[in-house]
Amino acid sequence: MLRALAEPRRVAILKLVRCRELRAGEISRHFRTTRPAISQHFRVLIKAGLLMERREGTRRLYRIRPQGFAQLRSFLETFWDEKLTKLKSAAEAEMKDTHGV
């Protein structure tokens, strides 16, 4: 999932579709690259669980997959929680050393 977000164009694609579903062509217009290259970015984001594709006739529409971001958030929070626990322990130890509490 993080590898998918390492490419700036993929992040830009996600920003474009964060509020509403867009057609592939609408998304492609924002980039100076080929449509096949953009399609490859779509595939990576879909595989990472961050983007959803819906077909409507011959059109392909894309939007954010909220569940994928919930998983990403949960993963990142484990690091944040660990850091806060260590910070709390350090502050308590300093308080004990400084004030004998």
N, C-alpha and C positions, 0 to 999 in steps of 0.2 A: 504494500500500500504506500509506504513512504517513498519507495523507488518511483512509483507513478507520479508522485508530487514533486520529484526532483527536477522535472523538465518544466521550464517556465511556460511553454505553450500549453501544457496540460492544465496548469494552474489557471491560465487565462481562459481556457475553455470552460473550466468549472465556474469561474466568475461570471462568464457570459450566461450560463444556464442556471445560475443559483436562484433566480427569481421566477423564471418561466421556461417552459419547454421551447426549444428552437429547432428549426430544420437544419440539416447538415450544411446546406448551402449558405444559410444565414451565418452560421458559425465560421465557415471557411472564408467568407468575405473579410473577416477581421485579421487574416494572416497572409503573409507574403510567402506562401508555400503551396505545394500542389494539394489537390483534394485527396489523392491517395495517402499523402503524408499525414494529413489531418485525420483521415480514416484510421490510420495506424494508431494515432493518439487516442481516438475514441475507443479502439479495441483494448488498449492498455488500461484506460480508465474503467472500462466495463469489467475487465478481468479483475481489477483491484477492488471492485465493488463500490466505486464512487460515482458511476454514471449509469443511467438507464437508457436503453434504446427502445423506441416504439415505432412500429411500421404502420403507415397509413397509406395504403395503395403502394405507389412506388417511392413515396417519401419516407425518410428516416428522421425521426424526431428524438432529441436528446434532452435529458433533464438530470438534475442531481438525484442521487440515490441517498436519501437521508439516513437510512440504516447503516450505510457504509461510513458515513461521517460519525455516527454514534459509536461505531466500533473503533474508529480512529481516536475519537475523543477519550473513550474508555482506556485505550492503550496509553495515550499520552498522560492521562491523569494518574496512572500508576507511577510514573516518574515524578510527577508533581507531588503526589501524596508522600512518596518516599523522601523527597527533598524537604517537605514541610515537617515530617517526623524528625528528621535529622536536625533541622533548624530548632525545633521545639526542645529537643534533648540538649542541644548546645546552649540554648538560652537558659534552660533550667539549671544546667551544670554551672554556668557563669553566675547565675543568681545565687546558687548555693555557695560557690567559692567567694563571692563578693559580700554577700549579706548573711551567710551562715544559715540560710533558709533551706 
